[in-house]
Amino acid sequence: MGWFTTYYNNLSQAEIHQFMAWFAAIDKDRSGTIDAREITSIQFGGKNVTINTASVLLKSFDNDRSGNITFWEYVALHKFIMHVQQAFMATDRDKSYTIDFNEIQSALHMVGFPNLNPALIQTLMAKFSMGNGHMTFEGFLAMSAHLALIRSLFDWNSKGTGVASFDFAALAVLCTTMLP
């Protein structure tokens, strides 16, 4: 199981039924699984998830690496996005719908990525921000999805030990897996 199982432990029957309805609405081809294209129909804050972010999210929560997510993987993905949205809104103190470096540090901590060093956060900001020191929700979701994918790949490769060893070929596979 992935690091994200905590997102679907202890759900009430009402929550399970709500997620089943959402899953059915997103599973356009009625395959019983959801692909990245179908994830783009999910809206948060009135905007659809982009295909790049959807692809990274799918890879993050696709425990069996099938290229699709099942119902329980979808529940974890959806709850993760809700958690990211709550962290963004809670740290956007001036309600500008953007967050700055200090707010990003706090929001990442709330999402479950504590103690990231400032150099990493600056690197992430350069990739996912608007270029003015601020990040929109879309950028924050993409950044959080990227970190979730890194966590999933690390956990898969460390096999629960907290330490991962790579030869060049394994590192190349991991880096290639991260491409959208």
MIFIDO-368085 format. One record per residue (C-alpha): residue number from 0; x, y, z. Coordinates in pm, 1 decimal. Example, Ala and Ser with C-alpha at 12.3 -4.5 7.8 and 13.67 -1.06 7.14 Angstrom:
BEGIN
<node 0 <1230.0 -450.0 780.0>>
<node 1 <1367.0 -106.0 714.0>>
# end
This chain:
BEGIN
<node 0 <0.0 0.0 0.0>>
<node 1 <106.6 355.9 -64.2>>
<node 2 <175.8 638.3 178.3>>
<node 3 <-165.3 777.8 88.8>>
<node 4 <-379.7 506.2 248.5>>
<node 5 <-442.8 737.6 543.1>>
<node 6 <-662.7 941.4 309.0>>
<node 7 <-922.6 666.1 286.6>>
<node 8 <-901.9 503.8 627.1>>
<node 9 <-1197.6 574.0 856.3>>
<node 10 <-1443.3 694.4 591.2>>
<node 11 <-1809.1 696.6 686.8>>
<node 12 <-2063.7 516.3 470.1>>
<node 13 <-2197.4 854.1 356.7>>
<node 14 <-1848.8 960.8 243.6>>
<node 15 <-1796.7 632.3 59.0>>
<node 16 <-2128.5 677.9 -124.0>>
<node 17 <-2036.2 1037.5 -215.1>>
<node 18 <-1699.0 926.1 -352.0>>
<node 19 <-1868.4 643.2 -544.2>>
<node 20 <-2097.3 897.4 -711.0>>
<node 21 <-1803.8 1125.6 -798.3>>
<node 22 <-1602.7 829.3 -927.9>>
<node 23 <-1892.3 718.3 -1149.5>>
<node 24 <-1930.5 1071.8 -1287.7>>
<node 25 <-1558.8 1093.1 -1374.2>>
<node 26 <-1527.6 738.7 -1514.5>>
<node 27 <-1665.6 846.7 -1853.2>>
<node 28 <-1584.1 520.9 -2033.0>>
<node 29 <-1730.0 309.5 -1748.6>>
<node 30 <-1410.9 100.4 -1732.5>>
<node 31 <-1408.3 90.6 -1353.1>>
<node 32 <-1081.8 285.7 -1352.2>>
<node 33 <-989.3 646.7 -1420.9>>
<node 34 <-713.8 771.5 -1649.5>>
<node 35 <-539.7 1110.3 -1661.7>>
<node 36 <-777.8 1243.5 -1928.2>>
<node 37 <-1074.0 1168.3 -1702.3>>
<node 38 <-901.4 1335.4 -1404.9>>
<node 39 <-902.7 1662.7 -1601.1>>
<node 40 <-1280.0 1679.4 -1551.8>>
<node 41 <-1228.9 1732.4 -1176.2>>
<node 42 <-1278.2 2094.6 -1074.0>>
<node 43 <-1132.4 2264.7 -768.2>>
<node 44 <-1181.9 2632.7 -713.9>>
<node 45 <-1385.9 2645.4 -1034.8>>
<node 46 <-1097.4 2530.9 -1254.2>>
<node 47 <-1029.0 2194.2 -1409.6>>
<node 48 <-712.9 2004.2 -1326.8>>
<node 49 <-465.1 2042.1 -1616.4>>
<node 50 <-357.1 1733.1 -1811.2>>
<node 51 <2.5 1766.6 -1685.1>>
<node 52 <-108.9 1785.2 -1322.2>>
<node 53 <-360.0 1504.9 -1381.9>>
<node 54 <-82.9 1283.4 -1521.7>>
<node 55 <142.1 1348.7 -1222.4>>
<node 56 <-144.5 1292.9 -978.1>>
<node 57 <-234.7 966.6 -1149.6>>
<node 58 <125.0 843.6 -1126.4>>
<node 59 <135.5 946.5 -758.3>>
<node 60 <-170.9 745.2 -658.6>>
<node 61 <-148.3 454.7 -904.3>>
<node 62 <-25.7 198.9 -652.1>>
<node 63 <0.7 -88.7 -899.4>>
<node 64 <149.9 135.2 -1173.4>>
<node 65 <-120.8 28.4 -1421.1>>
<node 66 <-166.8 373.1 -1577.6>>
<node 67 <-517.0 401.7 -1427.6>>
<node 68 <-651.4 442.4 -1077.3>>
<node 69 <-911.7 229.6 -906.0>>
<node 70 <-1188.2 356.2 -679.0>>
<node 71 <-975.0 352.9 -360.6>>
<node 72 <-680.4 514.7 -538.0>>
<node 73 <-925.1 780.2 -663.1>>
<node 74 <-1053.0 839.4 -309.4>>
<node 75 <-695.8 898.9 -190.4>>
<node 76 <-624.7 1129.0 -486.8>>
<node 77 <-944.6 1328.7 -433.7>>
<node 78 <-888.0 1364.0 -59.3>>
<node 79 <-526.7 1466.9 -125.9>>
<node 80 <-645.8 1743.7 -359.8>>
<node 81 <-901.4 1855.2 -99.8>>
<node 82 <-622.8 1859.6 161.5>>
<node 83 <-401.0 2065.2 -71.3>>
<node 84 <-688.2 2308.4 -131.9>>
<node 85 <-757.0 2345.0 242.1>>
<node 86 <-387.3 2410.7 311.1>>
<node 87 <-373.6 2669.5 32.5>>
<node 88 <-682.3 2852.4 156.6>>
<node 89 <-568.3 2842.5 520.4>>
<node 90 <-228.9 2994.0 438.0>>
<node 91 <-354.1 3257.4 191.3>>
<node 92 <-384.2 3508.0 475.8>>
<node 93 <-449.9 3812.4 258.1>>
<node 94 <-708.2 3621.5 45.9>>
<node 95 <-527.6 3720.3 -275.9>>
<node 96 <-568.9 3367.2 -419.4>>
<node 97 <-190.6 3346.0 -429.5>>
<node 98 <63.6 3242.2 -168.2>>
<node 99 <420.4 3362.2 -119.4>>
<node 100 <735.0 3181.6 -4.8>>
<node 101 <651.6 3187.0 367.3>>
<node 102 <291.7 3083.2 305.9>>
<node 103 <412.2 2803.1 75.8>>
<node 104 <637.7 2665.5 350.7>>
<node 105 <343.4 2659.7 590.1>>
<node 106 <104.6 2512.5 331.4>>
<node 107 <351.2 2235.5 238.2>>
<node 108 <386.6 2149.0 605.2>>
<node 109 <7.0 2123.5 633.0>>
<node 110 <-8.6 1901.8 322.2>>
<node 111 <242.3 1659.3 475.5>>
<node 112 <575.6 1780.7 344.0>>
<node 113 <735.0 1928.7 657.2>>
<node 114 <1092.8 2043.3 693.7>>
<node 115 <1168.3 2100.0 326.4>>
<node 116 <1479.3 2311.3 301.7>>
<node 117 <1450.6 2665.8 163.1>>
<node 118 <1666.9 2584.5 -141.3>>
<node 119 <1425.6 2309.8 -247.8>>
<node 120 <1126.5 2539.1 -196.9>>
<node 121 <1297.2 2811.2 -406.7>>
<node 122 <1360.8 2553.4 -681.8>>
<node 123 <998.3 2440.8 -668.7>>
<node 124 <879.8 2802.9 -677.2>>
<node 125 <1089.6 2868.8 -986.6>>
<node 126 <918.0 2577.2 -1161.0>>
<node 127 <558.1 2617.2 -1038.4>>
<node 128 <504.3 2986.0 -948.8>>
<node 129 <388.8 3277.2 -1160.0>>
<node 130 <745.3 3412.8 -1163.3>>
<node 131 <670.0 3698.3 -924.9>>
<node 132 <729.2 3520.5 -594.8>>
<node 133 <366.5 3414.6 -569.3>>
<node 134 <189.1 3090.7 -654.3>>
<node 135 <-171.6 3030.6 -756.4>>
<node 136 <-371.0 2730.4 -640.2>>
<node 137 <-308.0 2562.4 -975.9>>
<node 138 <67.7 2602.4 -928.8>>
<node 139 <49.0 2483.2 -569.3>>
<node 140 <-153.7 2178.1 -671.1>>
<node 141 <96.9 2096.3 -948.1>>
<node 142 <386.7 2137.3 -703.4>>
<node 143 <213.3 1922.9 -439.7>>
<node 144 <139.7 1656.4 -703.6>>
<node 145 <507.6 1661.2 -802.5>>
<node 146 <613.3 1611.3 -439.2>>
<node 147 <351.8 1335.7 -398.2>>
<node 148 <495.9 1155.7 -700.8>>
<node 149 <847.1 1183.9 -559.1>>
<node 150 <718.8 1044.0 -229.2>>
<node 151 <541.1 755.9 -406.4>>
<node 152 <848.2 668.3 -612.6>>
<node 153 <1074.6 695.3 -308.9>>
<node 154 <846.6 477.1 -95.9>>
<node 155 <818.2 221.2 -376.0>>
<node 156 <1196.1 205.8 -414.1>>
<node 157 <1284.0 215.6 -44.1>>
<node 158 <1033.5 -63.1 30.8>>
<node 159 <942.7 101.7 359.2>>
<node 160 <1299.5 133.7 489.0>>
<node 161 <1325.9 509.8 442.8>>
<node 162 <1643.6 459.6 238.9>>
<node 163 <1657.8 407.6 -136.1>>
<node 164 <1965.0 303.7 -333.9>>
<node 165 <1982.1 356.1 -708.2>>
<node 166 <2209.6 254.0 -986.7>>
<node 167 <2207.6 477.9 -1294.6>>
<node 168 <1947.4 270.9 -1478.7>>
<node 169 <1706.9 275.8 -1182.9>>
<node 170 <1753.5 652.4 -1141.8>>
<node 171 <1690.5 703.7 -1513.6>>
<node 172 <1367.7 503.4 -1489.0>>
<node 173 <1256.4 710.0 -1187.8>>
<node 174 <1333.0 1041.0 -1356.0>>
<node 175 <1162.1 930.5 -1676.4>>
<node 176 <857.1 819.2 -1477.8>>
<node 177 <824.7 1173.3 -1347.2>>
<node 178 <793.9 1326.8 -1693.4>>
<node 179 <438.7 1431.2 -1785.1>>
# end
